[in-house]
Amino acid sequence: MAFKTRAQYVADDLRRRILGGEFSGGTQLRQDALAKDYGVSRIPVREALLTLEAEGLVEFHAHRGAFTTELSVAKIRELFDLRVLVEGYVLERAIPRLTPADLAQAETILSDYDAALNAGHQIDHWSDFNFAFHRALYAPAELPEAMAMIAQLNTKSDRYIRMQLLYTRQIEKAEREHHALLDLARQGDAAGACQVLERHILDACEGIVAVLERHLASQA
């Protein structure tokens, strides 16, 4: 059996309890109470909560502390359906305006994203690279209101995207889709790129929903 630090033990057990439904969405996770519960100091509890934040299961609110993420299938589907509509609209208009410099920037971001995924220890940066890559392809559309909506939707989807990458074991699939998207953009194939984008977003949604439903079924 691999040795676990106190922080790893607390993170593993809290993850099990959150996904198992013991802590409902929006529950405050008080560090003092958890430290007492696990018989450890606050330091490993804090480390554990930061790990779960990177995984999308916990979120920190300024001056209030850590809370469990709201894990709602209906909310996930709504967010990702909206992403398909708005991001497809922007990408279709961006592709004819992409310059070699735009494509080079997107390719550089994608290379950094691939490296972070392959390294496996930069979980907190995965969704940042994901959004930066998509934003690089969308920016030439020069649709600031739509981009503001996309940024907001991605912020709200961030925790779910982290869950998708960690729990669905579809990292390689996500990487392939990003490369296909970049290739189609380079070819100027707006219709093909929008099709890949739609499938990319909806497959991510279904992967996350499957994770949640599997855990809910296991608790029934």
Disulfide bonds with the S-S distance in Angstrom:
none
